[in-house]
Amino acid sequence: QVQLVESGGGLVQPGGSLRLSCAASGIAFSMYSMDWYRQAPGKQRELVAQITSGGGITNYADSVKGRFTIFRDNAKATVYLQMNSLKPEDTAVYYCKVDWSGSAVWGKGTLVTVSS
């Protein structure tokens, strides 16, 4: 059974930083691209960042380019999202996702609140 568990969310002031983690199990992690999504209150879930299986290629939403960095440690089966220069509009539940065996597998999410 594939499981994704996010952690690292919390309350941070504008301009601050957080690092989110997503630990995977039940999957040959190093073979799969990984995604981070977020869903703000009252809004649709949106793609934030993507990383290929080897970590060599990344992709970001325009709203987070230059502020967020996605990276992975295949030995630890974990993908990370480093978030710097956080803004109130980054407030959301952040999810990691993997497309496995034709289906999307999601974690339960971690809440990030950016507020003074």
PyMOL CGO cylinders between C-alpha atoms (Angstrom):
from pymol import cmd
from pymol.cgo import CYLINDER

trace = [
    CYLINDER, 0.00, 0.00, 0.00, 1.41, 3.35, -1.07, 0.3, 1, 1, 1, 1, 1, 1,
    CYLINDER, 1.41, 3.35, -1.07, 1.38, 6.02, 1.62, 0.3, 1, 1, 1, 1, 1, 1,
    CYLINDER, 1.38, 6.02, 1.62, 2.48, 9.64, 1.61, 0.3, 1, 1, 1, 1, 1, 1,
    CYLINDER, 2.48, 9.64, 1.61, 2.83, 11.55, 4.87, 0.3, 1, 1, 1, 1, 1, 1,
    CYLINDER, 2.83, 11.55, 4.87, 3.41, 15.31, 4.87, 0.3, 1, 1, 1, 1, 1, 1,
    CYLINDER, 3.41, 15.31, 4.87, 4.89, 17.26, 7.76, 0.3, 1, 1, 1, 1, 1, 1,
    CYLINDER, 4.89, 17.26, 7.76, 6.47, 20.60, 8.54, 0.3, 1, 1, 1, 1, 1, 1,
    CYLINDER, 6.47, 20.60, 8.54, 3.51, 22.94, 8.29, 0.3, 1, 1, 1, 1, 1, 1,
    CYLINDER, 3.51, 22.94, 8.29, 2.70, 25.59, 10.83, 0.3, 1, 1, 1, 1, 1, 1,
    CYLINDER, 2.70, 25.59, 10.83, 2.21, 29.28, 11.51, 0.3, 1, 1, 1, 1, 1, 1,
    CYLINDER, 2.21, 29.28, 11.51, 4.84, 31.63, 10.12, 0.3, 1, 1, 1, 1, 1, 1,
    CYLINDER, 4.84, 31.63, 10.12, 5.06, 35.39, 9.74, 0.3, 1, 1, 1, 1, 1, 1,
    CYLINDER, 5.06, 35.39, 9.74, 5.18, 37.03, 6.31, 0.3, 1, 1, 1, 1, 1, 1,
    CYLINDER, 5.18, 37.03, 6.31, 8.71, 36.88, 4.95, 0.3, 1, 1, 1, 1, 1, 1,
    CYLINDER, 8.71, 36.88, 4.95, 9.50, 33.76, 6.92, 0.3, 1, 1, 1, 1, 1, 1,
    CYLINDER, 9.50, 33.76, 6.92, 10.46, 30.27, 5.81, 0.3, 1, 1, 1, 1, 1, 1,
    CYLINDER, 10.46, 30.27, 5.81, 9.25, 26.71, 6.24, 0.3, 1, 1, 1, 1, 1, 1,
    CYLINDER, 9.25, 26.71, 6.24, 10.41, 23.35, 4.94, 0.3, 1, 1, 1, 1, 1, 1,
    CYLINDER, 10.41, 23.35, 4.94, 7.77, 20.74, 4.20, 0.3, 1, 1, 1, 1, 1, 1,
    CYLINDER, 7.77, 20.74, 4.20, 8.56, 17.04, 3.98, 0.3, 1, 1, 1, 1, 1, 1,
    CYLINDER, 8.56, 17.04, 3.98, 6.66, 14.19, 2.35, 0.3, 1, 1, 1, 1, 1, 1,
    CYLINDER, 6.66, 14.19, 2.35, 7.75, 10.69, 3.33, 0.3, 1, 1, 1, 1, 1, 1,
    CYLINDER, 7.75, 10.69, 3.33, 6.72, 7.89, 1.00, 0.3, 1, 1, 1, 1, 1, 1,
    CYLINDER, 6.72, 7.89, 1.00, 6.33, 4.20, 1.72, 0.3, 1, 1, 1, 1, 1, 1,
    CYLINDER, 6.33, 4.20, 1.72, 5.16, 1.16, -0.25, 0.3, 1, 1, 1, 1, 1, 1,
    CYLINDER, 5.16, 1.16, -0.25, 6.64, 2.48, -3.48, 0.3, 1, 1, 1, 1, 1, 1,
    CYLINDER, 6.64, 2.48, -3.48, 9.92, 2.34, -5.39, 0.3, 1, 1, 1, 1, 1, 1,
    CYLINDER, 9.92, 2.34, -5.39, 10.30, 6.02, -4.68, 0.3, 1, 1, 1, 1, 1, 1,
    CYLINDER, 10.30, 6.02, -4.68, 13.29, 6.69, -6.89, 0.3, 1, 1, 1, 1, 1, 1,
    CYLINDER, 13.29, 6.69, -6.89, 11.34, 5.68, -9.98, 0.3, 1, 1, 1, 1, 1, 1,
    CYLINDER, 11.34, 5.68, -9.98, 8.60, 8.29, -9.69, 0.3, 1, 1, 1, 1, 1, 1,
    CYLINDER, 8.60, 8.29, -9.69, 8.19, 11.99, -10.25, 0.3, 1, 1, 1, 1, 1, 1,
    CYLINDER, 8.19, 11.99, -10.25, 6.65, 13.77, -7.29, 0.3, 1, 1, 1, 1, 1, 1,
    CYLINDER, 6.65, 13.77, -7.29, 4.38, 16.79, -7.02, 0.3, 1, 1, 1, 1, 1, 1,
    CYLINDER, 4.38, 16.79, -7.02, 3.45, 19.34, -4.39, 0.3, 1, 1, 1, 1, 1, 1,
    CYLINDER, 3.45, 19.34, -4.39, -0.03, 20.87, -4.54, 0.3, 1, 1, 1, 1, 1, 1,
    CYLINDER, -0.03, 20.87, -4.54, -1.84, 23.30, -2.31, 0.3, 1, 1, 1, 1, 1, 1,
    CYLINDER, -1.84, 23.30, -2.31, -5.44, 24.23, -1.61, 0.3, 1, 1, 1, 1, 1, 1,
    CYLINDER, -5.44, 24.23, -1.61, -6.36, 27.55, -0.07, 0.3, 1, 1, 1, 1, 1, 1,
    CYLINDER, -6.36, 27.55, -0.07, -9.73, 28.06, 1.65, 0.3, 1, 1, 1, 1, 1, 1,
    CYLINDER, -9.73, 28.06, 1.65, -12.48, 28.38, -0.93, 0.3, 1, 1, 1, 1, 1, 1,
    CYLINDER, -12.48, 28.38, -0.93, -10.15, 27.72, -3.85, 0.3, 1, 1, 1, 1, 1, 1,
    CYLINDER, -10.15, 27.72, -3.85, -9.30, 24.81, -6.10, 0.3, 1, 1, 1, 1, 1, 1,
    CYLINDER, -9.30, 24.81, -6.10, -6.25, 22.66, -5.48, 0.3, 1, 1, 1, 1, 1, 1,
    CYLINDER, -6.25, 22.66, -5.48, -3.33, 23.93, -7.54, 0.3, 1, 1, 1, 1, 1, 1,
    CYLINDER, -3.33, 23.93, -7.54, 0.02, 22.53, -8.60, 0.3, 1, 1, 1, 1, 1, 1,
    CYLINDER, 0.02, 22.53, -8.60, 2.92, 24.20, -6.82, 0.3, 1, 1, 1, 1, 1, 1,
    CYLINDER, 2.92, 24.20, -6.82, 6.02, 22.25, -7.86, 0.3, 1, 1, 1, 1, 1, 1,
    CYLINDER, 6.02, 22.25, -7.86, 7.14, 19.08, -9.59, 0.3, 1, 1, 1, 1, 1, 1,
    CYLINDER, 7.14, 19.08, -9.59, 10.35, 17.07, -9.59, 0.3, 1, 1, 1, 1, 1, 1,
    CYLINDER, 10.35, 17.07, -9.59, 11.43, 14.19, -11.79, 0.3, 1, 1, 1, 1, 1, 1,
    CYLINDER, 11.43, 14.19, -11.79, 12.46, 10.82, -10.41, 0.3, 1, 1, 1, 1, 1, 1,
    CYLINDER, 12.46, 10.82, -10.41, 16.16, 11.63, -10.39, 0.3, 1, 1, 1, 1, 1, 1,
    CYLINDER, 16.16, 11.63, -10.39, 15.67, 15.19, -9.27, 0.3, 1, 1, 1, 1, 1, 1,
    CYLINDER, 15.67, 15.19, -9.27, 17.24, 16.68, -12.36, 0.3, 1, 1, 1, 1, 1, 1,
    CYLINDER, 17.24, 16.68, -12.36, 14.20, 18.55, -13.62, 0.3, 1, 1, 1, 1, 1, 1,
    CYLINDER, 14.20, 18.55, -13.62, 11.89, 20.74, -11.60, 0.3, 1, 1, 1, 1, 1, 1,
    CYLINDER, 11.89, 20.74, -11.60, 8.89, 22.87, -12.47, 0.3, 1, 1, 1, 1, 1, 1,
    CYLINDER, 8.89, 22.87, -12.47, 7.14, 25.60, -10.49, 0.3, 1, 1, 1, 1, 1, 1,
    CYLINDER, 7.14, 25.60, -10.49, 3.95, 27.59, -10.54, 0.3, 1, 1, 1, 1, 1, 1,
    CYLINDER, 3.95, 27.59, -10.54, 4.61, 31.19, -11.51, 0.3, 1, 1, 1, 1, 1, 1,
    CYLINDER, 4.61, 31.19, -11.51, 3.34, 32.36, -8.13, 0.3, 1, 1, 1, 1, 1, 1,
    CYLINDER, 3.34, 32.36, -8.13, 6.17, 30.57, -6.26, 0.3, 1, 1, 1, 1, 1, 1,
    CYLINDER, 6.17, 30.57, -6.26, 9.09, 30.79, -8.69, 0.3, 1, 1, 1, 1, 1, 1,
    CYLINDER, 9.09, 30.79, -8.69, 12.20, 32.16, -7.03, 0.3, 1, 1, 1, 1, 1, 1,
    CYLINDER, 12.20, 32.16, -7.03, 10.77, 31.59, -3.53, 0.3, 1, 1, 1, 1, 1, 1,
    CYLINDER, 10.77, 31.59, -3.53, 10.09, 27.84, -3.32, 0.3, 1, 1, 1, 1, 1, 1,
    CYLINDER, 10.09, 27.84, -3.32, 12.47, 24.96, -4.04, 0.3, 1, 1, 1, 1, 1, 1,
    CYLINDER, 12.47, 24.96, -4.04, 11.49, 21.33, -4.48, 0.3, 1, 1, 1, 1, 1, 1,
    CYLINDER, 11.49, 21.33, -4.48, 14.11, 18.65, -3.90, 0.3, 1, 1, 1, 1, 1, 1,
    CYLINDER, 14.11, 18.65, -3.90, 14.26, 15.01, -2.94, 0.3, 1, 1, 1, 1, 1, 1,
    CYLINDER, 14.26, 15.01, -2.94, 16.34, 12.43, -1.12, 0.3, 1, 1, 1, 1, 1, 1,
    CYLINDER, 16.34, 12.43, -1.12, 15.73, 9.09, -2.79, 0.3, 1, 1, 1, 1, 1, 1,
    CYLINDER, 15.73, 9.09, -2.79, 17.68, 7.24, -0.09, 0.3, 1, 1, 1, 1, 1, 1,
    CYLINDER, 17.68, 7.24, -0.09, 15.15, 8.52, 2.45, 0.3, 1, 1, 1, 1, 1, 1,
    CYLINDER, 15.15, 8.52, 2.45, 12.15, 8.23, 0.10, 0.3, 1, 1, 1, 1, 1, 1,
    CYLINDER, 12.15, 8.23, 0.10, 11.31, 11.83, 0.92, 0.3, 1, 1, 1, 1, 1, 1,
    CYLINDER, 11.31, 11.83, 0.92, 10.49, 14.90, -1.13, 0.3, 1, 1, 1, 1, 1, 1,
    CYLINDER, 10.49, 14.90, -1.13, 10.81, 18.38, 0.30, 0.3, 1, 1, 1, 1, 1, 1,
    CYLINDER, 10.81, 18.38, 0.30, 9.46, 21.83, -0.38, 0.3, 1, 1, 1, 1, 1, 1,
    CYLINDER, 9.46, 21.83, -0.38, 11.59, 24.69, 0.90, 0.3, 1, 1, 1, 1, 1, 1,
    CYLINDER, 11.59, 24.69, 0.90, 9.45, 27.81, 1.12, 0.3, 1, 1, 1, 1, 1, 1,
    CYLINDER, 9.45, 27.81, 1.12, 11.09, 31.20, 1.57, 0.3, 1, 1, 1, 1, 1, 1,
    CYLINDER, 11.09, 31.20, 1.57, 9.76, 34.76, 1.55, 0.3, 1, 1, 1, 1, 1, 1,
    CYLINDER, 9.76, 34.76, 1.55, 6.33, 33.47, 2.47, 0.3, 1, 1, 1, 1, 1, 1,
    CYLINDER, 6.33, 33.47, 2.47, 3.29, 35.63, 1.79, 0.3, 1, 1, 1, 1, 1, 1,
    CYLINDER, 3.29, 35.63, 1.79, -0.21, 35.56, 3.30, 0.3, 1, 1, 1, 1, 1, 1,
    CYLINDER, -0.21, 35.56, 3.30, -1.49, 34.24, -0.03, 0.3, 1, 1, 1, 1, 1, 1,
    CYLINDER, -1.49, 34.24, -0.03, 0.65, 31.13, 0.45, 0.3, 1, 1, 1, 1, 1, 1,
    CYLINDER, 0.65, 31.13, 0.45, -1.69, 30.09, 3.25, 0.3, 1, 1, 1, 1, 1, 1,
    CYLINDER, -1.69, 30.09, 3.25, -3.09, 26.69, 2.30, 0.3, 1, 1, 1, 1, 1, 1,
    CYLINDER, -3.09, 26.69, 2.30, -3.07, 23.00, 2.98, 0.3, 1, 1, 1, 1, 1, 1,
    CYLINDER, -3.07, 23.00, 2.98, -0.08, 21.53, 1.13, 0.3, 1, 1, 1, 1, 1, 1,
    CYLINDER, -0.08, 21.53, 1.13, -0.26, 18.03, -0.32, 0.3, 1, 1, 1, 1, 1, 1,
    CYLINDER, -0.26, 18.03, -0.32, 2.23, 15.77, -2.01, 0.3, 1, 1, 1, 1, 1, 1,
    CYLINDER, 2.23, 15.77, -2.01, 1.13, 13.49, -4.79, 0.3, 1, 1, 1, 1, 1, 1,
    CYLINDER, 1.13, 13.49, -4.79, 2.47, 10.64, -6.85, 0.3, 1, 1, 1, 1, 1, 1,
    CYLINDER, 2.47, 10.64, -6.85, 0.96, 9.06, -9.96, 0.3, 1, 1, 1, 1, 1, 1,
    CYLINDER, 0.96, 9.06, -9.96, 1.25, 5.35, -9.21, 0.3, 1, 1, 1, 1, 1, 1,
    CYLINDER, 1.25, 5.35, -9.21, -0.12, 2.51, -11.28, 0.3, 1, 1, 1, 1, 1, 1,
    CYLINDER, -0.12, 2.51, -11.28, -2.48, 4.78, -13.17, 0.3, 1, 1, 1, 1, 1, 1,
    CYLINDER, -2.48, 4.78, -13.17, -3.88, 6.47, -10.09, 0.3, 1, 1, 1, 1, 1, 1,
    CYLINDER, -3.88, 6.47, -10.09, -3.06, 9.59, -8.15, 0.3, 1, 1, 1, 1, 1, 1,
    CYLINDER, -3.06, 9.59, -8.15, -2.03, 8.91, -4.57, 0.3, 1, 1, 1, 1, 1, 1,
    CYLINDER, -2.03, 8.91, -4.57, -2.30, 11.86, -2.17, 0.3, 1, 1, 1, 1, 1, 1,
    CYLINDER, -2.30, 11.86, -2.17, -1.12, 12.50, 1.32, 0.3, 1, 1, 1, 1, 1, 1,
    CYLINDER, -1.12, 12.50, 1.32, -3.46, 13.98, 3.93, 0.3, 1, 1, 1, 1, 1, 1,
    CYLINDER, -3.46, 13.98, 3.93, -1.77, 17.37, 3.76, 0.3, 1, 1, 1, 1, 1, 1,
    CYLINDER, -1.77, 17.37, 3.76, -0.10, 19.80, 6.12, 0.3, 1, 1, 1, 1, 1, 1,
    CYLINDER, -0.10, 19.80, 6.12, -1.45, 23.25, 6.93, 0.3, 1, 1, 1, 1, 1, 1,
    CYLINDER, -1.45, 23.25, 6.93, 0.67, 26.33, 6.30, 0.3, 1, 1, 1, 1, 1, 1,
    CYLINDER, 0.67, 26.33, 6.30, -0.58, 29.62, 7.71, 0.3, 1, 1, 1, 1, 1, 1,
    CYLINDER, -0.58, 29.62, 7.71, 1.24, 32.84, 6.87, 0.3, 1, 1, 1, 1, 1, 1,
    CYLINDER, 1.24, 32.84, 6.87, 0.07, 35.61, 9.15, 0.3, 1, 1, 1, 1, 1, 1,
    CYLINDER, 0.07, 35.61, 9.15, 1.38, 38.32, 11.43, 0.3, 1, 1, 1, 1, 1, 1,
]
cmd.load_cgo(trace, "trace")
